[in-house]
Amino acid sequence: MQATWSDQPLLGSVLVEQGVLENDDVEEAVRAQSGSGERLGEVLVGLGLICRPELDRAIATQSGLELDEERGFGSGLRAAIERRHRDRRAFAMS
């Protein structure tokens, strides 16, 4: 039997479970998303609440896949992007 999209956890729930977002952040993005037609992940990135690598990881988890982030060209770049994004988010909150 093939899994359907309804069998997958919601993206916001995955991001909260991973510790990337708080429930309030997800609610803010859902409000911003309503009527826009954009996907929630794109709204989250656009609001600066997550970075693209965090979105990629969450979508893979949501789909039951595992990303191999430790090998290949640019593997250190992904970590640098995430670190820079965390620093910006921490600075904005202070």
N, C-alpha and C positions, 0 to 999 in steps of 0.2 A: 504494500500500500504506500502510495506516495504522499509525503507531507505537503500540507498546503500552507499558505501564508498565515492562516488563522491559527496554525499550530505553533507558530514562532512567537517568542516573547516580544513585547513592544520595545521599540528602540529606546525610548526614554527609560524604561525599566532596566534595560541592559546597562545603560550609561550610569544610572543610579547604583545598580548592583556593583559595577566596576569601580565606583567611587569617583567617577569623573564629574558627575553633576549631583545636585541636590534636587529634591522633588520640586521646589520652588522654581528652579531654573527650567525644568521641563514644562511646568505650567506656563511660565512666561513665553517659552518658545511656541507652545501650542496656541496661545492667544495670538501671537504674532503670525502664526501660520494660517489661522482661520481666514478664509476668503482669499488667500494669496495664491493658492494652488501649488505652492512649493512643497517639496518633501521636507519632513521634519529635520532630517540631518542637515540639509542645506540651510534651513533657518537657523539651526544651532551654530553652524559655522559662521554664517553671516552676522549673527549677533555677537560673535567672539566668545561664545560659551564653551566651545570645543574647537580643536584644530582638526585638520583633515586626517592625520594619522589616528587620532582617537575615534573619529567617525568610521574609518576603515576597519579598525579593530572591533568596534561595536557591531557593525554590520556583519562581519565574519562570525562573531559569536552568535548573533541573532540567527544566522543561517546554519549554525552548527558546524562551521568551518574553523580551521585554525590557521592563522597567518604565520608564515615563517619569516620573521623580521630580522633574524640574526645573520642572514647570509646575503651576499650579492652587493651590487653597486648601490651606494647610497644608504646602506644600513645605518651608518652613523648619523646621516642627515636626518633621518626620522626621529631619532632621539634628541637631536639638537632642536628641531622644530617643536617638539613637545615641551622641552625644557623652556624654550623662549616663550611659548604660549602660557605655560604655568606661571612664569615670572611676570608677564604682562597682566595676567588675571589677578595675581597676588598684589601687584602694584595698584591696580584699579580699585581693589577692595580696601586698600589702606587709606 
